[in-house]
Amino acid sequence: MFDDLPPDLGRLHTLRVWHAMWLARIDAKIAALQKREAEIEHGRQRRPAEPDWFVELGIGVGRPLVAVHAGGCHMAGKRRRATGRDEARRLLATGLRACVHCEPDRHLGME
């Protein structure tokens, strides 16, 4: 058998301490990552459901309304407000732009 370990007891103890320190670091990192993944999963389970309809908001004073989107539309910006089906229909009827990607007007039967 190939034995590449040092022959004296002092260096063997040093190696053991060194590897024990590394194992402790690795175990701590594993525990931290497991905790983080558990937190992410907990957040994913508690996240509120995506609204069926929402309005994209503009920038500036009063945050003007920009467009109506169907829930889950990937083209909407970060500034948004959830809205109900009736309000989405009312906003579209008053001339607010419908998203050309998710086509909320088609889903609401307003083509």
Kinemage of the C-alpha trace (Angstrom):
@kinemage 1
@onewidth
@group {chain A} dominant
@subgroup {mainchain}
@vectorlist {calphas} color= white
{ca met a 1} P 0.000 0.000 0.000
{ca phe a 2} L 1.233 3.479 -0.888
{ca asp a 3} L 1.633 5.535 2.284
{ca asp a 4} L 2.271 9.230 1.623
{ca leu a 5} L 1.525 10.387 5.160
{ca pro a 6} L 4.347 11.715 7.342
{ca pro a 7} L 6.016 9.132 9.562
{ca asp a 8} L 6.032 11.169 12.805
{ca leu a 9} L 3.203 11.708 15.265
{ca gly a 10} L 3.557 15.526 15.452
{ca arg a 11} L 2.936 16.116 11.762
{ca leu a 12} L 0.110 13.587 11.725
{ca his a 13} L -1.630 15.487 14.550
{ca thr a 14} L -1.081 18.750 12.635
{ca leu a 15} L -2.670 17.261 9.527
{ca arg a 16} L -5.593 15.961 11.566
{ca val a 17} L -6.221 19.392 13.129
{ca trp a 18} L -5.906 21.059 9.714
{ca his a 19} L -8.416 18.705 8.121
{ca ala a 20} L -10.778 18.950 11.090
{ca met a 21} L -10.761 22.748 10.661
{ca trp a 22} L -11.535 22.367 6.961
{ca leu a 23} L -14.331 19.886 7.677
{ca ala a 24} L -15.825 22.342 10.173
{ca arg a 25} L -15.701 25.117 7.534
{ca ile a 26} L -17.266 22.846 4.927
{ca asp a 27} L -19.985 21.705 7.349
{ca ala a 28} L -20.749 25.344 8.230
{ca lys a 29} L -21.016 26.268 4.543
{ca ile a 30} L -23.305 23.278 3.870
{ca ala a 31} L -25.530 24.289 6.806
{ca ala a 32} L -25.678 27.901 5.595
{ca leu a 33} L -26.611 26.838 2.059
{ca gln a 34} L -29.260 24.423 3.330
{ca lys a 35} L -30.731 27.188 5.494
{ca arg a 36} L -30.744 29.587 2.529
{ca glu a 37} L -32.450 27.036 0.264
{ca ala a 38} L -35.056 26.363 2.961
{ca glu a 39} L -35.710 30.115 3.272
{ca ile a 40} L -36.056 30.458 -0.498
{ca glu a 41} L -38.502 27.554 -0.636
{ca his a 42} L -40.458 28.973 2.308
{ca gly a 43} L -40.669 32.326 0.516
{ca arg a 44} L -41.726 30.627 -2.709
{ca gln a 45} L -44.556 28.822 -0.894
{ca arg a 46} L -45.745 31.987 0.886
{ca arg a 47} L -45.501 34.296 -2.133
{ca pro a 48} L -48.884 35.744 -3.010
{ca ala a 49} L -50.433 34.518 -6.229
{ca glu a 50} L -49.900 36.564 -9.382
{ca pro a 51} L -52.962 38.757 -10.007
{ca asp a 52} L -55.081 37.950 -13.044
{ca trp a 53} L -54.824 41.549 -14.275
{ca phe a 54} L -52.582 44.478 -13.485
{ca val a 55} L -51.870 48.000 -14.637
{ca glu a 56} L -48.368 49.146 -15.474
{ca leu a 57} L -47.557 52.505 -13.883
{ca gly a 58} L -45.431 55.259 -15.362
{ca ile a 59} L -42.748 57.415 -13.798
{ca gly a 60} L -43.341 60.778 -12.193
{ca val a 61} L -45.883 62.621 -10.141
{ca gly a 62} L -49.113 60.715 -9.871
{ca arg a 63} L -47.576 57.665 -11.591
{ca pro a 64} L -49.709 57.764 -14.739
{ca leu a 65} L -51.226 54.543 -16.009
{ca val a 66} L -49.327 53.121 -18.997
{ca ala a 67} L -50.928 49.824 -20.013
{ca val a 68} L -53.140 46.947 -18.915
{ca his a 69} L -51.533 43.496 -18.711
{ca ala a 70} L -52.748 39.975 -18.068
{ca gly a 71} L -51.235 38.294 -15.010
{ca gly a 72} L -47.839 36.731 -15.624
{ca cys a 73} L -46.956 39.040 -18.536
{ca his a 74} L -43.185 39.214 -18.793
{ca met a 75} L -43.203 42.502 -20.743
{ca ala a 76} L -44.536 44.685 -17.934
{ca gly a 77} L -42.144 46.814 -15.944
{ca lys a 78} L -41.548 46.685 -12.205
{ca arg a 79} L -44.035 49.467 -11.429
{ca arg a 80} L -47.433 47.832 -11.397
{ca arg a 81} L -50.685 47.664 -9.490
{ca ala a 82} L -53.015 44.678 -9.310
{ca thr a 83} L -56.482 45.289 -10.621
{ca gly a 84} L -59.695 43.362 -10.957
{ca arg a 85} L -61.329 42.131 -14.140
{ca asp a 86} L -63.991 44.862 -14.126
{ca glu a 87} L -61.492 47.675 -13.612
{ca ala a 88} L -59.237 46.273 -16.356
{ca arg a 89} L -62.212 46.266 -18.752
{ca arg a 90} L -63.132 49.822 -17.713
{ca leu a 91} L -59.569 51.086 -18.225
{ca leu a 92} L -59.354 49.479 -21.652
{ca ala a 93} L -62.748 50.937 -22.581
{ca thr a 94} L -61.543 54.433 -21.632
{ca gly a 95} L -58.607 54.115 -24.030
{ca leu a 96} L -55.745 52.841 -21.898
{ca arg a 97} L -53.332 50.840 -24.037
{ca ala a 98} L -53.491 47.027 -23.905
{ca cys a 99} L -50.198 45.148 -23.882
{ca val a 100} L -49.499 43.775 -27.361
{ca his a 101} L -47.760 40.702 -25.936
{ca cys a 102} L -50.256 39.319 -23.424
{ca glu a 103} L -53.315 40.871 -25.157
{ca pro a 104} L -55.554 41.432 -22.134
{ca asp a 105} L -58.262 42.934 -24.360
{ca arg a 106} L -58.581 39.619 -26.190
{ca his a 107} L -58.743 37.676 -22.902
{ca leu a 108} L -61.378 40.073 -21.604
{ca gly a 109} L -63.456 39.696 -24.775
{ca met a 110} L -62.987 43.319 -25.870
{ca glu a 111} L -61.337 42.874 -29.284
